[in-house]
């Protein structure tokens, strides 16, 4: 397959790494941290726990909706109209209450007299409060409830309620659509960002943690925006509308009601700050738990073989307990917001009822205004409570957004240059005084120079941690050199786009990678427009055709994500077929036969020999018997080429290569004995 297509999944993990305690060769590709607080410099591991900048993160999250300004404007206008209709409804119901109460009072007054006469009679009897109350009412002595007027008012109430509900539904529909598009764009940007991240980012980032950010955290952002934006918009508009109506009805009662706002705000902020810290820990622990589960599942056979089940279970239990404590603390603390605000709202209700009753009794207010104001006081505390309770979801969503933004803000690989390779590529590769180090304080490769002529087979051998895989990673531009240069046909690879460079490179790795799909699709992955004939030809050249015809569905046989329904040797042959169909000018083979049995190794070697014909190839090998026929063998130690030559020349020199060869030869004889 082409290297460009495999650049994110087919990088060997441990083929040239060494324990840091074992000497200078410890400059290796860094392993990702198991401790979430560990960091590796700019754009590296972002798993560490840190405080969320709530305000800036929230503004940035809401900024994701900027592409739907027209829709959001319509949503706000609909919200204003819907809330205005809803807020005016208690006023109309208050008028209905006035009609009922006036009818009740009028029915008990003598008919044939005027209201002024009734008021004068009550004042003469010393009942001035009742006189003042009747004087403010629209009473017709001797007449009961005016059902005609009451029906008209109630009909208007129904019409307002239906219109408000319809607008609210349309508003919710449009807002959810805008939110889903925003999350769609955010998910798309994260996917594109991952394509632009350097390999060093993935070396430092546990896969499960990264998956948690691009799945769980994005889903949590989607749910948060859907559940909070509409409610918070309507709650805010309702708060403003109710305030206007309350001060219109009674400035005194309005002022009393407004006094609860600072108290509710202070309580909500204090509780929210405590909950936010725990939400950050909750999502960090969630990502770490996902990483452990993914790691344990991928290596479950290894866990059982080495009897590490108890350690894995203990590690899972510790992280799970941490997640439980953080989740429980976050939910328990944030759950206090609503009942506390309800309690404050009930205190306000009592105060309004007492003062309103006294004002009605003194004739300073009508009963309908008091009933309307009581509804307004409930409507006033309800949005405050909603806004306070939304902080629960909002804190969680912003914590997730912060984690996603960390991925989006990670340092990217350097931009592609605008140069071009000479096509068709001949495969003439030169390393000229190349310097490279994974960490600045531990040099790995210094002043390395080598030349691979077109069609040559270059074998690279050496102990673990010598820099063998690093060499081909530099050729692939998974990492960029820090000194010197690498050229292909005389063109500096730093001056050409990575995609063009990798289209001329093919890789067959020790760790085979197959995706869930048919055998045909896995082979054709090496060439996007491959025909069925080309797939079969590549399979035949790689000896895949032999075992495919033994399968019931042939090339349509579906391979699962782990490739568990084909053997290790068959998977390796499939990756060779994928490289065949890509037809690269330069081939990289990284321990491609180390995980197969001797019989299968013969087939794999034959397939690779076919694949290498007419191509420049770099072969990383631990089994020296597989590279005896190489045109040039490079022996590396501590990032330096200590020997180079043919097999016969290096054996005759009795140097580092001879020592390696003798150690394997003697080990083989002892095994045979």
C-alpha positions in Angstrom: 0.0 0.0 0.0 1.2 3.6 -0.5 2.7 5.2 2.5 0.4 8.2 2.3 -2.6 5.9 2.9 -0.9 4.2 5.8 0.8 7.1 7.4 -1.4 7.2 10.5 -1.9 3.5 11.1 1.1 1.6 10.0 4.0 3.0 12.0 5.8 0.4 14.0 5.6 0.8 17.7 8.5 -0.9 19.4 10.9 -2.1 16.7 13.8 0.1 17.6 13.2 1.3 21.1 15.4 0.7 24.2 15.0 1.1 27.9 16.2 4.6 28.9 18.2 2.9 31.7 20.3 1.0 29.2 22.5 3.7 27.9 22.8 6.3 25.1 20.3 4.5 22.8 17.5 5.7 25.1 16.6 8.4 22.6 13.5 6.7 21.4 10.1 7.7 20.3 8.5 8.6 23.6 5.8 6.3 25.0 2.5 8.0 25.9 2.0 8.8 29.5 0.0 6.7 31.8 -0.1 9.5 34.3 -2.5 12.1 33.1 -0.5 15.0 34.6 2.6 14.2 32.6 3.5 16.6 29.7 5.9 16.5 26.8 6.1 20.1 25.5 4.2 22.1 22.9 1.4 20.3 21.1 2.1 17.1 23.0 -0.1 15.4 25.7 -3.1 17.4 26.6 -4.6 14.9 29.0 -3.4 16.7 32.1 -6.0 18.0 34.5 -6.2 21.8 34.5 -8.8 24.5 35.3 -11.2 25.3 32.5 -11.4 28.9 31.5 -15.2 28.8 31.5 -15.9 32.2 29.9 -13.5 32.1 27.0 -14.3 28.5 26.3 -18.0 29.2 26.3 -17.7 32.1 24.0 -15.6 30.0 21.6 -18.1 27.2 21.7 -21.0 29.6 20.9 -18.8 31.0 18.1 -19.2 27.6 16.3 -22.8 28.8 15.5 -21.6 31.9 13.6 -22.2 30.2 10.2 -25.9 30.1 10.9 -26.4 33.8 11.8 -29.6 34.1 9.7 -31.2 31.0 11.3 -30.2 32.2 14.7 -31.7 35.7 14.0 -35.0 34.0 13.1 -34.8 31.9 16.2 -34.3 35.0 18.4 -37.2 36.8 16.7 -39.4 33.8 17.2 -38.3 33.6 20.8 -39.1 37.2 21.5 -42.6 36.9 19.9 -43.3 33.6 21.7 -42.2 34.9 25.1 -44.1 38.2 24.6 -47.3 36.3 24.0 -46.6 34.0 26.9 -45.8 36.8 29.2 -48.9 38.8 28.3 -51.1 35.7 29.1 -51.1 36.2 32.9 -52.3 39.8 32.4 -55.3 38.5 30.4 -56.0 35.9 33.0 -55.9 38.6 35.6 -58.5 40.5 33.7 -60.6 37.3 33.7 -60.2 37.0 37.4 -61.4 40.6 37.7 -64.5 39.8 35.7 -65.3 36.8 37.9 -64.6 38.7 41.2 -66.6 41.7 40.1 -69.5 39.5 39.1 -69.4 37.8 42.5 -69.3 41.1 44.4 -72.0 42.7 42.1 -74.4 39.8 42.6 -74.4 40.5 46.4 -75.0 44.2 46.0 -78.6 45.6 45.8 -79.7 46.3 42.2 -81.0 49.7 41.2 -78.2 51.6 42.9 -75.1 53.0 41.5 -71.6 52.1 42.5 -71.1 55.6 44.0 -74.1 55.1 46.2 -72.7 51.8 47.4 -69.3 53.3 48.1 -70.9 56.3 50.0 -72.9 53.9 52.1 -69.9 51.8 53.0 -67.9 54.9 54.0 -70.8 56.1 56.1 -70.6 52.7 57.9 -66.9 53.1 58.5 -65.9 50.4 56.0 -63.6 52.6 54.0 -61.3 49.7 52.9 -64.2 47.8 51.3 -65.4 51.1 49.7 -62.0 51.7 48.2 -61.8 48.1 46.8 -65.3 48.3 45.2 -64.5 51.7 43.8 -61.5 50.3 41.8 -63.6 47.5 40.4 -65.9 47.4 37.3 -69.0 46.3 39.4 -72.6 46.4 38.3 -74.8 46.2 41.4 -77.2 43.3 41.2 -75.5 41.7 38.2 -73.5 38.5 38.3 -70.5 37.4 36.2 -70.4 38.8 32.6 -69.8 35.4 30.8 -69.7 37.1 27.4 -66.7 39.2 28.4 -65.2 36.3 30.3 -65.5 34.1 27.2 -63.9 36.7 25.0 -60.9 37.0 27.4 -60.5 33.2 27.7 -60.6 32.8 23.9 -57.8 35.3 23.5 -55.9 33.4 26.2 -56.2 30.2 24.2 -55.2 31.9 21.0 -52.1 33.4 22.6 -51.1 30.1 24.2 -51.5 28.2 20.9 -49.5 30.9 18.9 -46.8 30.9 21.6 -46.5 27.1 21.5 -46.3 27.0 17.7 -43.6 29.6 17.6 -41.7 27.8 20.4 -41.8 24.5 18.4 -40.5 26.2 15.2 -37.8 27.9 17.3 -36.7 24.7 18.8 -36.6 22.9 15.4 -34.5 25.6 13.8 -32.2 25.9 16.8 -31.6 22.2 17.0 -30.8 22.1 13.3 -28.3 24.9 13.7 -26.7 23.1 16.7 -26.4 19.8 14.8 -24.7 21.6 11.8 -22.3 23.3 14.3 -21.4 20.0 15.8 -21.1 18.4 12.4 -18.6 21.2 11.4 -16.7 20.8 14.6 -16.5 17.0 14.2 -15.3 17.6 10.6 -12.6 20.1 11.8 -11.4 17.6 14.4 -11.1 14.9 11.8 -9.2 17.2 9.4 -7.0 18.4 12.4 -6.0 14.8 13.2 -4.8 14.4 9.6 -2.6 17.4 10.1 -1.1 16.5 13.4 2.5 15.2 13.5 3.2 11.6 14.5 4.8 12.9 17.8 1.3 13.9 19.0 0.0 10.4 18.6 3.2 9.0 20.3 2.2 11.0 23.4 -1.5 10.5 23.3 -3.2 7.3 24.4 -5.5 6.1 21.6 -8.5 5.6 24.0 -8.0 9.2 25.4 -8.0 10.7 21.9 -11.0 8.5 20.9 -12.8 9.8 24.0 -12.3 13.4 22.9 -13.5 12.9 19.3 -16.5 10.7 20.3 -17.7 11.1 23.9 -16.7 14.8 24.3 -18.2 15.8 21.0 -21.5 13.9 21.8 -21.6 15.7 25.2 -21.1 19.1 23.4 -24.0 18.2 21.1 -26.3 17.2 23.9 -25.3 20.3 26.0 -26.0 22.8 23.2 -29.3 21.1 22.3 -30.6 21.0 25.9 -29.3 24.4 27.0 -29.3 26.9 24.2 -33.1 27.0 23.6 -34.0 26.9 27.3 -31.4 29.6 28.2 -32.6 31.9 25.3 -36.3 31.5 26.3 -35.4 31.8 30.0 -33.5 35.0 29.5 -36.2 36.5 27.3 -38.9 35.5 29.8 -36.9 37.1 32.6 -36.8 40.4 30.7 -40.4 40.2 29.7 -41.6 39.3 33.2 -39.6 42.1 34.7 -41.3 44.6 32.4 -44.8 43.3 33.2 -44.1 43.1 36.9 -43.0 46.8 37.1 -46.0 47.7 34.9 -48.4 46.0 37.3 -46.8 47.0 40.6 -43.4 48.8 41.0 -43.3 47.9 44.7 -43.9 44.2 44.2 -41.5 44.2 41.3 -38.7 45.7 43.4 -39.3 43.2 46.1 -39.1 40.3 43.6 -36.0 41.6 41.9 -34.2 41.5 45.3 -33.9 37.7 45.0 -31.8 37.9 41.8 -28.5 38.7 43.4 -29.1 36.0 46.1 -29.8 33.4 43.4 -26.9 34.4 41.3 -24.4 34.3 44.2 -25.6 30.9 45.3 -25.6 29.5 41.7 -22.0 30.8 41.0 -20.6 29.4 44.3 -22.2 26.0 43.6 -21.2 26.1 39.9 -17.5 26.7 40.7 -17.3 23.7 42.9 -19.1 21.5 40.3 -16.9 22.7 37.5 -13.7 21.3 39.0 -15.3 17.9 39.4 -16.7 17.9 35.8 -13.2 18.5 34.5 -11.9 15.5 36.6 -14.9 13.5 35.5 -14.2 13.9 31.7 -10.4 13.5 32.2 -11.1 10.2 34.1 -13.5 9.1 31.4 -10.8 9.6 28.7 -8.2 7.7 30.8 -10.7 4.9 31.4 -11.4 4.6 27.7 -7.6 4.4 27.1 -7.2 1.6 29.6 -10.2 -0.4 28.2 -9.0 0.0 24.6 -5.5 -1.1 25.6 -6.7 -4.1 27.6 -9.1 -5.2 24.9 -6.5 -4.9 22.2 -4.0 -6.9 24.2 -6.3 -9.2 26.0 -4.5 -12.3 24.9 -1.2 -10.9 26.2 -2.8 -10.0 29.5 -4.0 -13.6 30.0 -0.7 -15.1 28.8 1.3 -13.2 31.4 -1.3 -13.5 34.1 -1.8 -9.8 34.5 -5.5 -9.9 34.8 -5.5 -8.9 38.4 -3.2 -5.9 37.7 -5.4 -4.8 34.8 -8.5 -5.2 36.9 -6.9 -3.2 39.8 -5.9 -0.4 37.4 -9.4 -0.3 35.9 -10.9 -0.3 39.4 -8.8 2.6 40.5 -9.7 4.7 37.5 -13.3 3.6 37.7 -13.4 4.6 41.3 -11.9 8.0 40.5 -14.5 8.5 37.7 -17.3 7.5 40.2 -16.1 10.0 42.8 -15.7 12.8 40.3 -19.0 12.1 38.6 -20.9 11.7 41.9 -19.4 14.9 43.3 -20.1 16.9 40.2 -23.7 15.7 39.9 -24.4 15.9 43.7 -23.1 19.5 44.0 -24.7 20.8 40.8 -28.0 19.2 41.8 -28.1 21.6 44.8 -28.7 24.5 42.5 -32.3 23.9 41.6 -33.7 23.1 45.1 -31.8 26.1 46.6 -33.3 28.4 44.0 -36.8 26.9 44.5 -36.5 27.7 48.2 -35.5 31.3 47.5 -38.4 31.5 45.0 -40.9 30.2 47.6 -39.7 32.9 50.0 -40.5 35.5 47.3 -43.9 33.9 46.7 -44.8 34.3 50.4 -43.7 38.0 50.5 -45.6 38.8 47.2 -48.8 37.1 48.5 -48.8 38.9 51.8 -48.1 42.4 50.3 -50.5 41.8 47.4 -53.3 40.8 49.8 -52.8 43.9 51.9 -52.9 46.1 48.8 -56.1 44.5 47.5 -57.7 44.8 50.9 -56.8 48.5 50.9 -58.1 49.0 47.4 -54.7 49.9 46.0 -54.7 46.9 43.6 -57.3 44.8 41.9 -57.5 41.1 42.6 -56.6 40.3 39.0 -53.4 42.3 39.2 -52.4 40.3 42.3 -53.2 37.0 40.7 -51.3 38.1 37.6 -48.3 39.2 39.7 -48.2 35.9 41.6 -48.0 34.2 38.3 -45.3 36.6 37.2 -43.3 35.9 40.4 -43.5 32.2 39.6 -42.5 32.9 36.0 -39.7 35.1 37.3 -38.2 32.5 39.6 -38.7 29.7 37.0 -36.2 31.1 34.4 -33.7 31.9 37.2 -34.0 28.3 38.4 -33.7 27.1 34.8 -30.6 29.2 34.1 -29.1 28.0 37.4 -29.9 24.3 36.6 -28.5 24.7 33.1 -25.1 25.4 34.6 -25.0 21.7 35.4 -25.1 20.7 31.8 -23.2 23.8 30.6 -20.3 23.2 32.9 -20.1 19.6 31.6 -20.4 20.7 28.0 -17.7 23.4 28.4 -15.4 21.0 30.0 -15.8 18.7 27.0 -15.4 21.6 24.6 -12.1 22.5 26.4 -10.8 19.0 25.7 -11.8 19.2 22.0 -10.3 22.6 21.6 -7.0 21.3 23.0 -6.9 18.9 20.0 -7.8 21.7 17.6 -5.1 23.9 19.1 -2.4 21.3 19.1 0.7 22.2 17.1 0.4 20.9 13.5 3.1 19.5 11.3 4.9 22.0 9.1 2.9 23.1 6.0 3.6 21.3 2.7 6.0 22.8 0.3 5.1 23.5 -3.3 8.0 21.7 -5.0 7.7 18.4 -6.9 9.6 15.1 -7.3 10.9 14.2 -10.7 8.3 11.8 -12.1 8.5 8.9 -12.8 10.6 8.4 -9.7 13.7 6.3 -10.2 14.3 5.7 -6.4 17.8 7.2 -5.9 17.8 8.1 -2.2 20.5 10.0 -0.4 20.9 10.9 3.3 23.3 13.8 3.6 24.7 14.6 7.1 21.3 14.0 8.7 20.8 15.0 12.3 17.7 14.0 14.3 16.6 13.7 17.9 13.3 12.9 19.5 14.2 15.1 22.5 16.6 18.0 22.4 18.9 16.8 25.2 19.4 13.3 23.8 20.9 13.2 20.3 20.0 10.1 18.3 21.2 10.5 14.7 24.2 12.8 14.0 25.9 13.4 10.7 24.4 10.3 9.0 25.1 9.9 5.3 24.2 7.0 3.0 23.2 6.4 -0.6 20.7 4.0 -2.1 20.9 3.7 -5.9 17.9 2.9 -8.0 16.9 -0.8 -7.7 19.2 -1.4 -4.8 18.2 -3.4 -1.7 19.5 -1.7 1.5 19.3 -3.8 4.6 19.4 -2.1 8.0 20.3 -4.1 11.1 21.3 -3.4 14.6 20.1 -3.8 18.2 16.9 -2.4 19.5 17.0 1.3 19.9 19.7 1.8 17.3 17.6 4.1 15.1 16.6 1.7 12.3 12.9 2.5 12.2 13.7 6.2 12.8 15.7 6.2 9.6 12.7 5.1 7.5 10.4 7.4 9.4 12.6 10.3 8.3 12.4 9.1 4.7 8.6 8.9 5.0 8.6 12.4 6.7 6.7 11.1 9.7 9.4 13.3 11.3 11.5 16.0 9.7 15.2 16.0 9.9 16.8 18.6 12.2 20.0 18.9 10.2 21.2 17.9 6.8 18.8 16.7 4.2 17.3 13.7 2.4 16.9 13.6 -1.3 15.0 11.4 -3.8 16.4 11.6 -7.3 18.3 14.7 -6.2 15.2 16.6 -4.9 15.1 17.5 -1.2 12.0 15.8 0.2 11.4 18.7 2.6 10.5 20.7 -0.5 7.8 18.5 -1.8 4.3 17.8 -0.5 4.1 14.8 1.8 1.3 13.2 -0.2 3.4 13.2 -3.4 6.4 11.8 -1.5 4.4 9.0 0.2 2.7 8.1 -3.1 6.1 6.9 -4.3 6.7 4.9 -1.1 5.3 1.6 -0.1 5.4 0.0 3.4 5.1 -3.6 4.7 5.3 -3.6 8.4 5.7 -6.1 11.2 2.4 -5.1 12.7 -0.1 -5.8 10.0 -3.1 -3.5 9.7 -6.3 -4.6 8.1 -9.7 -2.8 8.4 -13.1 -4.2 8.6 -14.1 -5.1 5.1 -13.7 -7.6 2.3 -10.3 -9.1 1.2 -10.9 -7.4 -2.1 -11.3 -4.0 -0.4 -8.2 -4.5 1.8 -6.0 -5.2 -1.2 -7.5 -2.4 -3.3 -6.8 0.1 -0.4 -3.4 0.5 -1.9 -4.8 2.0 -5.1 -8.1 3.9 -5.1 -9.0 3.2 -8.7 -7.8 -0.5 -8.8 -9.8 -2.8 -11.1 -10.8 -6.3 -10.2 -8.1 -7.6 -12.6 -5.4 -5.6 -10.8 -6.6 -6.8 -7.4 -6.4 -10.5 -8.6 -3.0 -9.9 -10.2 -1.6 -8.4 -7.0 -3.1 -11.2 -4.9 -1.5 -13.8 -7.2 1.9 -12.1 -7.1 1.7 -12.1 -3.3 0.5 -15.7 -3.0 -2.8 -14.5 -1.6 -4.8 -16.0 -4.4 -3.9 -19.5 -3.2 -5.7 -19.3 0.2 -8.5 -16.9 -1.0 -10.0 -19.6 -3.2 -10.2 -21.9 -0.2 -12.6 -19.4 1.5 -16.4 -19.9 0.8 -16.8 -16.3 -0.4 -13.4 -15.8 -2.0 -12.4 -12.2 -2.4 -15.7 -11.1 -0.9 -14.8 -12.7 2.5 -15.3 -10.1 5.2 -12.4 -9.5 7.6 -13.3 -8.2 11.0 -11.6 -5.2 12.5 -9.0 -7.3 14.3 -8.4 -9.6 11.3 -9.0 -12.5 13.6 -10.6 -14.7 10.9 -7.3 -15.0 9.0 -3.9 -16.2 10.2 -0.9 -13.9 10.9 0.9 -15.2 7.8 -2.2 -14.6 5.6 -2.5 -11.0 7.0 1.1 -10.4 6.1 0.6 -11.6 2.6 -2.5 -9.4 2.3 -0.4 -6.3 3.2 2.2 -7.4 0.6 -0.5 -7.6 -2.0 -1.7 -4.2 -1.0 1.9 -2.9 -1.6 2.0 -4.7 -4.9 -1.1 -2.9 -6.2 0.3 0.5 -5.1 3.3 -0.1 -7.3 5.7 2.2 -5.3 9.1 3.3 -6.6 10.7 2.9 -3.1 9.8 0.0 -0.8 10.2 -0.1 3.0 10.0 -3.6 4.7 10.0 -3.4 8.5 10.5 -6.9 10.0 7.7 -8.2 7.8 8.5 -11.9 8.5 9.1 -11.7 12.3 5.6 -12.8 13.3 5.1 -15.8 11.0 6.1 -19.4 11.1 9.0 -20.8 9.1 6.8 -22.4 6.4 4.8 -19.2 5.9 8.0 -17.2 6.0 9.2 -18.9 2.8 6.0 -17.7 1.0 6.3 -14.2 2.5 10.0 -14.0 1.5 9.2 -15.1 -2.1 6.4 -12.5 -2.3 8.7 -9.8 -1.0 11.5 -10.8 -3.4 9.0 -10.3 -6.3 7.9 -7.0 -4.8 11.4 -5.7 -4.5 12.3 -6.4 -8.2 13.1 -3.2 -10.0 12.5 -1.1 -6.8 14.8 0.6 -4.3 14.0 -1.1 -1.0 14.9 -0.6 2.6 14.7 -3.7 4.7 14.8 -3.5 8.5 15.6 -7.0 9.8 16.5 -8.8 13.0 16.7 -12.2 11.2 20.0 -11.8 9.3 19.3 -14.8 7.2 16.6 -12.8 5.4 19.0 -10.1 4.1 22.1 -12.1 3.1 21.5 -11.2 -0.6 21.1 -7.4 0.1 23.2 -5.1 -2.1 24.2 -3.1 0.9 23.9 -3.9 4.6 24.0 -1.0 7.1 24.8 -1.9 10.8 23.5 0.8 13.1 24.3 1.4 16.8 23.1 4.5 18.8 21.9 6.2 15.6 25.2 5.8 13.8 26.2 3.6 10.9 29.1 1.6 12.3 29.5 -0.8 9.4 28.3 -1.1 5.8 29.0 -3.5 3.0 27.7 -6.8 1.6 27.1 -9.9 3.7 30.4 -11.5 2.7 32.4 -8.3 3.3 30.9 -7.8 6.7 31.5 -11.4 7.8 35.1 -11.1 6.6 35.5 -7.9 8.7 34.5 -9.7 11.9 33.0 -6.6 13.3 29.6 -5.7 14.7 27.7 -7.5 12.0 29.8 -10.6 12.4 29.0 -10.6 16.2 25.3 -10.3 15.5 25.4 -13.1 12.9 27.4 -15.4 15.2 25.0 -14.8 18.1 22.0 -15.8 15.9 23.9 -18.7 14.3 25.0 -20.1 17.7 21.5 -19.6 19.1 20.1 -21.5 16.1 22.5 -24.4 16.7 21.6 -24.5 20.4 17.9 -24.6 19.6 18.5 -27.4 17.0 20.5 -29.4 19.6 
